[in-house]
Amino acid sequence: MKKMTSLAIKLTVALLITFCLAGNGFAKNITVATDTNFPPFEFKDPKTGKHTGFDVELWDAIAKEIGITYDLQPMDFNGIIPGLQSGQLDAGIAGITIKPERAQVVDFSDPYYNAGLLILVKAETKDITKVEDLAGKIVATKLGTTSEDFLKKNAKAKEVKLYPNNDAMFMELMMGGADAVMFDSPVIANYVREVGKEKVMVVGPLYMGQSYGIGFPKGSELTGKVNAALKTLKDKGVYRDLYMKWFNTEPK
């Protein structure tokens, strides 16, 4: 009887631990959303066919630090916040700007990257040097992003063309369908460095300083765990190494 009682106690304790872990969301393989094309944060490597980038590698380091497994779910950016709201996604890391209206419907981690918005034009452009010069022009940007909000509030553009991915908005500029592109500074800088070279140039200052955060459903237990992991990765130098790898500069 004593052996049976001892076994029953052990089984009860094991079940309680399992339920507690499941309740915290760490006993299951979680789903983490990322953008389909947002270099250098996330993009498909043409050699391997797998998604990589700063966000992807940073999340992998965070997951290992916490001790969780996950499935990476590339998707259109404008579907990530709704996916978090509905609980279909457990987390989202996709250069998501921490905005008050977003923070009302999802939780965010501590900021992990500071950015802003830049204007990109063709190298031969002479009449656009600042946001005020976009008045009467056609401007391309990405659907559902901070740059869309900024343009509609601050630029008297003839038209703001919205695209689901980066490639399309840059192509629109190069093909003459838009006079300028306005978008996140690291993506603009990456395009100039990797593709545009002497074909395009950045004009004007950095607009609307902003911070990126990792998104979670409201009340998620992951938020605190991820914040602790981010701090640990920074203390260990892992964050700096990833930052140097993808941006070739010290973290700001």
C-alpha positions in Angstrom: 0.0 0.0 0.0 2.8 2.4 0.9 4.5 1.7 -2.5 1.2 2.3 -4.3 0.7 5.5 -2.4 4.2 6.7 -3.2 3.7 5.9 -6.9 0.3 7.7 -6.9 2.0 10.8 -5.4 4.7 10.8 -8.0 2.2 10.5 -10.8 0.1 13.3 -9.4 3.1 15.6 -9.2 4.1 14.7 -12.8 0.6 15.5 -14.0 0.5 18.8 -12.2 3.9 19.8 -13.7 2.6 18.9 -17.2 -0.6 20.9 -16.7 1.4 23.9 -15.4 3.7 23.8 -18.4 0.8 23.4 -20.8 -1.0 26.4 -19.2 2.1 28.5 -19.7 2.2 27.6 -23.4 5.7 26.0 -23.2 4.8 22.3 -23.4 3.7 22.5 -27.0 5.5 23.4 -30.2 4.6 27.0 -30.9 3.9 28.8 -34.1 5.9 31.9 -34.8 5.1 34.2 -37.7 7.6 36.1 -39.8 7.3 38.2 -42.9 7.8 36.6 -46.3 10.3 39.1 -47.6 11.8 41.8 -45.4 15.6 41.7 -45.9 17.9 41.7 -43.9 15.4 40.8 -41.2 13.7 37.9 -43.0 13.9 36.5 -46.5 14.2 33.2 -48.4 17.8 32.1 -49.0 17.9 31.3 -52.8 20.6 28.7 -52.1 18.8 26.7 -49.4 15.2 27.7 -49.9 14.9 28.4 -46.2 14.0 31.6 -44.5 16.8 33.4 -42.7 17.8 36.9 -41.6 18.3 38.9 -38.4 14.8 38.3 -37.0 14.9 34.6 -37.9 18.3 34.0 -36.2 17.5 36.2 -33.3 14.3 34.2 -32.6 16.1 30.9 -32.9 18.6 32.1 -30.3 15.7 33.2 -28.0 13.9 29.9 -28.4 17.0 28.0 -27.5 17.6 30.2 -24.5 14.0 29.6 -23.3 14.1 26.0 -24.2 11.1 25.8 -26.6 10.5 24.4 -30.0 8.6 26.3 -32.8 7.4 26.3 -36.4 8.3 29.3 -38.4 5.4 30.6 -40.4 6.3 33.1 -43.2 3.2 35.1 -44.2 2.1 38.5 -45.5 2.9 41.2 -42.9 -0.6 42.5 -42.6 -1.9 39.1 -41.5 0.4 38.9 -38.4 -1.4 41.2 -36.0 -4.8 39.6 -36.7 -3.2 36.2 -36.3 -1.9 37.1 -32.9 -5.3 38.6 -31.9 -7.1 35.4 -32.9 -4.7 33.2 -31.1 -3.7 31.3 -34.3 -0.1 32.5 -33.8 1.9 32.3 -30.6 4.4 35.0 -31.6 5.4 37.3 -34.5 8.8 38.7 -35.3 8.8 40.7 -38.5 10.2 44.1 -37.9 6.9 45.0 -36.2 6.9 48.6 -35.1 5.7 49.1 -31.5 2.7 51.5 -32.0 0.1 52.4 -29.4 -2.8 51.1 -31.5 -1.1 47.8 -32.0 -0.2 47.6 -28.3 -3.9 47.8 -27.5 -4.6 44.5 -29.2 -1.3 42.5 -28.8 1.5 42.4 -26.3 5.1 43.4 -27.3 8.5 42.4 -26.1 11.0 45.0 -25.1 12.4 46.8 -28.2 15.1 44.9 -30.0 15.8 47.2 -32.9 15.6 51.0 -33.5 14.8 52.2 -37.0 13.0 55.0 -38.9 11.6 55.8 -42.3 13.6 56.8 -45.4 12.7 58.1 -48.8 14.3 56.4 -51.8 14.3 57.8 -55.4 16.1 57.1 -58.6 19.6 58.5 -58.8 18.7 61.0 -61.5 15.8 62.5 -59.4 16.3 66.2 -58.7 12.9 67.4 -57.4 12.5 65.2 -54.3 14.8 66.0 -51.3 12.3 65.8 -48.4 8.8 64.5 -47.5 7.2 67.8 -48.5 8.4 67.3 -52.1 6.2 64.2 -52.3 3.2 66.4 -52.8 1.6 65.5 -56.2 3.9 62.5 -56.6 3.2 58.8 -56.7 4.8 57.0 -53.7 5.1 53.2 -53.2 5.3 51.5 -49.9 4.2 48.3 -48.1 0.7 47.5 -47.1 -0.2 47.7 -43.4 3.0 49.3 -42.3 4.0 52.5 -40.4 5.2 54.0 -43.6 1.7 53.8 -45.1 0.3 55.6 -42.0 3.0 58.3 -42.2 2.6 59.0 -45.9 -1.2 59.3 -45.6 -0.8 61.8 -42.7 2.2 63.8 -43.7 2.6 63.6 -47.5 0.2 65.2 -49.9 1.0 62.6 -52.5 -1.1 62.2 -55.7 -1.2 58.5 -54.9 0.2 56.1 -52.3 0.6 52.7 -54.0 0.5 49.7 -51.5 2.2 46.4 -52.1 2.2 43.2 -50.0 6.0 42.8 -50.4 9.2 44.7 -50.7 10.2 43.5 -54.2 7.0 44.9 -55.7 7.4 48.4 -54.3 11.0 48.6 -55.4 10.2 47.3 -58.8 7.5 49.9 -59.2 10.1 52.6 -58.6 12.6 51.2 -61.0 10.0 50.7 -63.7 8.8 54.3 -63.4 5.4 53.5 -61.9 6.3 55.5 -58.7 8.4 58.6 -58.1 9.6 57.4 -54.7 9.5 54.6 -52.2 9.2 55.3 -48.4 9.9 52.5 -46.0 11.9 51.3 -43.0 15.5 52.5 -43.0 17.3 49.1 -42.7 15.4 47.7 -45.6 16.1 50.7 -47.7 19.7 50.6 -46.8 19.9 46.9 -47.6 18.3 47.5 -51.1 20.8 50.3 -51.9 23.7 48.1 -50.8 22.6 44.8 -52.4 20.6 45.9 -55.5 20.3 49.6 -56.2 23.9 50.7 -56.0 24.2 53.7 -58.3 20.6 53.3 -59.6 19.0 54.8 -56.6 19.7 57.2 -53.7 18.3 58.1 -50.3 17.1 61.7 -49.8 16.0 63.6 -46.7 16.5 62.8 -43.0 15.4 59.8 -41.0 11.7 60.2 -40.3 9.6 58.9 -37.4 12.1 57.1 -35.2 10.6 53.8 -34.2 11.4 50.6 -32.3 10.7 47.0 -33.4 9.2 44.5 -30.9 8.2 40.8 -30.9 4.4 40.5 -30.8 2.3 38.1 -28.7 -1.4 37.5 -28.0 -2.6 39.6 -25.1 -1.6 38.0 -21.8 0.9 35.6 -23.2 3.3 34.0 -20.7 5.9 34.1 -23.5 6.4 37.9 -23.2 8.3 37.9 -19.9 10.3 34.8 -20.9 11.3 36.5 -24.2 12.3 39.7 -22.5 14.5 37.8 -20.0 16.1 35.8 -22.9 16.8 39.1 -24.9 18.6 40.5 -21.9 20.6 37.3 -21.5 21.6 37.3 -25.2 22.7 40.9 -25.0 24.7 40.2 -21.8 26.4 37.2 -23.5 27.2 39.1 -26.7 25.1 36.9 -28.8 22.8 39.8 -29.8 25.8 41.9 -30.8 27.2 39.1 -33.0 24.0 38.7 -34.8 23.6 42.5 -35.2 27.2 42.8 -36.6 26.5 39.9 -39.0 23.4 41.3 -40.6 24.0 45.1 -40.3 27.8 45.3 -40.3 27.7 47.9 -37.6 27.6 48.0 -33.8 24.1 47.9 -32.1 22.6 51.3 -31.6 
